[in-house]
């Protein structure tokens, strides 16, 4: 068990340190590149021409190293990273995995390719991709006739593509992909005050309305926008209306998980509606006859949000909550006008 934990810690450390070290190595102005293994499409070409999977990358690597314009990240380093993060052996066939490896190893570019056999023709494809933006900069397709001259023509194709890279990319500044607001995962943290009112019957006739404080957290994943998920943590003191006849002091601590939708009728004004569910803990700490207990709770919210600047929001609205079986079989119904202040990240 200790060895397993140590291995995990070493892996995490390597993921943090390795990109930083590689980035420092490339600070001399030489950009980094990964040349992934080529692969075949179709079973026909696998056996007879499988040597191309390694030889084509090696030819490209040799040509690039001749000019010494790029730092080529070694296959051993790539394979070690693949093993550490638990990727499949055929990771180089998947675009997402290629980009992930290139970003982990701080490589500005990566090169990949494949070949297809049709009758006596072999079609070879080269691709060069900018890692940060994920943009393909060039694709080259070459047609070759199978036979004893095949390797010579494939070698020429690989060297021609390498020469294009040496000629076009060294002075190029890699683009950084700018994520739009819809692609970003945003979250907000808020705090504020609310006013407890009770209705109807038992609790409205025995407990005082009063102020409480609330902490709120919301997450806006881009995949489900305009919906959001989060939780709220409102805390209030519950006091008896007539403390001379009965002494009731309760600490009311609900925790709501919330899911909702937000609209933007104006740039600076938003509306949010949510459904809340969770549990409420009621602590009776003055009267020994009142025990502490937890009850399921449901509710909902409607809020107006005013955003004067991008990262700062003022929210005003109302929250309804129902604590089931708060006292014997009675449910506690709460209506809370509230004002909160949010910071958006």
C-alpha positions in Angstrom: 0.0 0.0 0.0 2.8 2.4 0.9 4.6 1.6 -2.4 1.3 2.3 -4.3 0.8 5.7 -2.6 4.5 6.6 -3.2 4.1 5.8 -6.9 1.0 8.0 -7.2 2.9 10.9 -5.5 5.8 10.5 -7.8 3.5 10.5 -10.8 1.8 13.8 -9.7 5.2 15.3 -9.0 6.5 14.4 -12.5 3.4 15.9 -14.1 4.1 19.2 -12.3 7.8 19.3 -12.8 8.3 17.7 -16.2 6.5 20.4 -18.2 8.3 23.1 -16.3 11.7 21.6 -17.0 10.9 21.1 -20.7 9.6 24.6 -20.9 12.8 25.9 -19.4 14.8 23.8 -21.9 13.0 25.4 -24.8 13.4 29.0 -23.5 16.5 29.3 -25.7 14.2 30.0 -28.6 14.2 26.5 -30.0 10.7 25.1 -30.3 9.8 21.6 -29.2 8.2 18.9 -31.4 6.9 15.4 -31.0 6.9 13.0 -33.9 4.3 10.3 -33.3 4.5 6.8 -34.7 2.7 6.4 -38.0 0.0 3.8 -38.4 -1.8 1.9 -41.1 -5.5 2.1 -42.0 -6.8 -1.2 -43.2 -5.6 -4.7 -42.4 -4.0 -5.3 -45.8 -1.1 -3.0 -45.2 -0.4 -4.0 -41.6 1.9 -6.9 -42.1 3.9 -6.2 -45.2 4.4 -2.4 -44.7 4.4 -2.2 -40.9 8.1 -1.1 -41.1 6.8 2.4 -42.3 5.3 3.0 -38.8 8.8 3.6 -37.4 11.0 4.4 -40.4 9.0 7.4 -41.6 9.2 9.2 -38.2 12.9 8.3 -38.1 13.5 9.8 -41.5 11.6 13.0 -40.5 13.5 13.2 -37.3 16.9 12.8 -39.0 16.0 15.6 -41.5 14.9 18.0 -38.8 17.9 17.3 -36.6 20.2 18.1 -39.6 19.1 21.7 -39.4 18.9 21.8 -35.6 15.9 24.2 -35.7 13.7 22.2 -33.3 14.1 20.3 -30.1 12.7 16.8 -30.8 11.2 15.1 -27.7 12.5 11.5 -27.6 10.2 8.5 -27.9 11.4 7.2 -24.6 10.1 10.3 -22.8 6.8 10.1 -24.7 6.3 6.4 -23.9 7.1 7.0 -20.2 4.5 9.7 -20.0 1.9 7.5 -21.8 2.6 4.7 -19.3 2.4 7.0 -16.3 -1.0 8.4 -17.1 -2.4 5.1 -18.2 -3.2 5.7 -21.9 -3.9 2.9 -24.3 -1.0 1.6 -26.5 -2.6 3.0 -29.6 -2.9 6.5 -28.2 -1.1 8.0 -31.2 -4.2 7.1 -33.4 -6.4 9.4 -31.4 -6.4 13.2 -31.8 -7.4 14.0 -28.2 -4.6 11.7 -26.8 -2.0 13.2 -29.1 -2.9 16.8 -28.0 -2.9 15.7 -24.4 0.6 14.2 -24.6 2.0 17.2 -26.5 0.6 19.6 -23.9 1.9 17.5 -21.0 5.4 17.6 -22.5 5.2 21.3 -23.4 5.7 20.6 -27.1 4.8 23.5 -29.4 4.1 21.2 -32.4 3.5 17.5 -33.1 3.7 15.5 -36.3 1.6 12.4 -37.1 0.6 10.4 -40.1 -0.8 7.2 -41.5 -0.7 5.1 -44.7 -3.4 3.3 -46.7 -2.9 0.5 -49.2 -5.3 0.2 -52.2 -4.3 -2.5 -54.7 -0.8 -1.6 -55.9 -1.0 2.0 -54.5 0.2 3.2 -51.1 -1.1 6.5 -50.0 1.0 8.3 -47.3 -0.4 11.2 -45.3 1.7 13.6 -43.1 0.2 16.1 -40.6 1.8 18.9 -38.6 -0.3 20.3 -35.8 0.1 23.3 -33.5 -0.4 22.0 -30.0 -1.9 24.9 -28.1 -4.6 25.8 -30.7 -5.0 22.3 -32.0 -4.8 23.7 -35.5 -3.4 21.6 -38.4 -0.8 23.7 -40.2 -0.2 21.4 -43.2 -1.3 18.0 -44.6 0.6 16.3 -47.4 -0.7 13.3 -49.3 1.7 11.2 -51.4 0.8 8.4 -53.8 3.4 5.6 -54.1 3.5 2.5 -56.3 4.3 -0.6 -54.3 7.5 -2.4 -55.4 11.2 -2.3 -54.8 11.3 1.5 -55.3 8.6 2.1 -52.6 11.0 2.9 -49.8 13.0 5.4 -51.9 9.8 7.4 -52.8 8.5 7.2 -49.3 11.8 8.5 -48.0 11.7 11.4 -50.5 8.1 12.2 -49.3 9.1 12.3 -45.7 12.2 14.5 -46.3 10.2 16.9 -48.5 7.7 17.3 -45.6 10.5 17.8 -43.1 12.1 20.4 -45.3 8.8 22.3 -45.4 8.7 22.3 -41.6 12.3 23.5 -41.4 11.5 26.3 -43.9 8.2 27.5 -42.6 7.9 27.0 -38.8 11.1 28.1 -37.0 10.1 31.8 -37.1 6.4 31.1 -36.5 5.0 32.2 -33.1 2.6 29.5 -32.0 -1.0 30.6 -31.6 -2.6 30.4 -28.2 -6.2 29.3 -28.4 -8.5 31.8 -26.9 -11.5 30.2 -25.3 -14.8 32.0 -25.7 -17.1 32.6 -22.7 -19.2 29.6 -23.8 -16.1 27.3 -23.6 -15.0 28.4 -20.2 -16.0 26.7 -17.0 -16.9 29.5 -14.6 -17.8 29.5 -11.0 -18.9 32.0 -8.5 -18.7 32.3 -4.7 -21.2 34.5 -2.9 -22.1 35.6 0.6 -25.0 37.6 2.0 -27.9 38.0 4.3 -31.6 36.8 4.2 -34.7 37.3 6.3 -36.5 34.3 7.8 -40.3 34.3 7.7 -42.4 31.3 8.6 -45.8 30.2 7.4 -48.3 28.8 8.2 -49.7 27.5 11.5 -47.3 26.1 14.2 -44.0 27.7 13.4 -45.4 31.1 12.3 -47.1 31.4 15.7 -44.2 30.3 17.8 -41.0 31.5 16.2 -39.7 35.0 15.5 -38.8 36.1 12.0 -35.1 37.1 11.9 -31.9 37.6 9.9 -29.5 34.8 8.7 -26.3 34.6 6.7 -25.8 32.5 3.6 -22.8 31.2 1.6 -23.4 30.3 -2.0 -21.4 28.4 -4.6 -22.3 28.0 -8.3 -20.5 26.2 -11.2 -21.3 26.9 -14.8 -19.9 24.0 -17.0 -19.8 25.0 -20.7 -21.4 21.6 -21.7 -24.7 22.4 -19.9 -25.0 26.2 -20.2 -27.3 28.0 -19.5 -27.8 25.6 -16.6 -25.7 25.6 -13.5 -25.1 23.5 -10.4 -24.0 24.5 -6.9 -24.9 24.6 -3.3 -26.0 27.1 -0.7 -25.4 27.1 3.1 -27.9 29.4 4.9 -27.6 29.7 8.7 -30.1 31.3 11.0 -31.1 31.5 14.7 -34.7 30.5 15.5 -36.1 32.2 18.6 -39.4 31.9 20.4 -42.0 34.7 20.0 -42.7 34.7 23.7 -39.5 34.0 25.5 -41.1 34.6 28.9 -43.4 31.6 28.6 -41.1 29.2 26.7 -37.4 29.4 25.9 -36.6 28.2 22.4 -33.3 29.0 20.8 -32.5 26.8 17.8 -29.6 27.0 15.3 -31.0 26.2 11.9 -28.2 24.9 9.5 -29.5 23.7 6.1 -27.3 22.6 3.2 -28.9 22.7 -0.2 -27.7 21.3 -3.5 -29.1 23.4 -6.2 -29.5 23.2 -9.9 -31.0 25.9 -12.1 -31.0 28.0 -15.2 -29.9 31.6 -15.8 -31.1 34.1 -18.4 -29.6 37.3 -19.6 -32.3 39.8 -20.8 -29.6 42.5 -20.6 -25.8 42.4 -20.6 -25.6 43.5 -17.0 -28.8 41.9 -15.7 -29.5 38.2 -15.3 -32.3 36.1 -13.8 -31.9 32.8 -12.2 -34.3 30.1 -11.2 -33.2 27.0 -9.2 -34.5 23.9 -7.5 -32.9 23.1 -4.1 -32.8 19.9 -2.2 -30.7 18.6 0.7 -31.0 18.5 4.5 -31.4 20.8 7.5 -29.8 20.3 10.9 -31.6 21.9 13.8 -29.6 22.3 17.0 -31.5 22.8 20.2 -28.8 24.1 22.5 -30.7 26.0 25.3 -33.6 23.8 26.2 -32.7 20.2 27.2 -36.1 19.0 26.0 -35.3 19.9 22.4 -32.9 17.5 20.8 -30.7 18.2 17.7 -31.9 16.4 14.6 -31.6 16.4 10.8 -34.5 16.5 8.3 -34.8 16.4 4.5 -35.4 19.7 2.8 -36.6 20.9 -0.6 -37.2 24.3 -2.1 -36.5 26.8 -4.9 -35.1 30.3 -5.6 -35.7 33.2 -7.9 -33.0 35.9 -8.1 -32.2 39.0 -10.1 -28.4 39.5 -10.6 -26.9 42.8 -11.4 -23.3 42.7 -12.8 -21.7 46.2 -12.8 -18.3 44.6 -13.7 -17.4 41.2 -15.2 -16.2 39.6 -11.9 -18.7 41.2 -9.4 -22.4 40.5 -9.1 -25.1 41.6 -6.7 -28.0 39.2 -6.3 -31.5 40.0 -4.9 -34.4 37.6 -4.7 -36.4 35.2 -2.7 -35.9 31.6 -1.5 -38.6 29.1 -0.5 -37.7 26.1 1.7 -39.7 23.3 3.2 -38.2 21.2 6.0 -40.1 18.0 6.2 -41.2 16.7 9.6 -39.4 19.5 11.4 -41.6 19.0 14.5 -43.5 15.7 14.8 -45.3 15.5 11.5 -45.3 19.3 10.9 -43.3 20.7 8.0 -41.5 24.0 8.4 -42.2 26.4 5.5 -39.8 29.3 5.1 -39.8 32.3 2.8 -36.5 34.1 2.7 -35.9 37.5 0.9 -32.2 37.6 0.3 -29.4 39.8 -0.9 -26.0 38.3 -1.8 -22.7 39.5 -3.3 -20.8 37.2 -5.7 -17.3 37.1 -7.1 -17.1 35.3 -10.5 -14.0 33.3 -11.5 
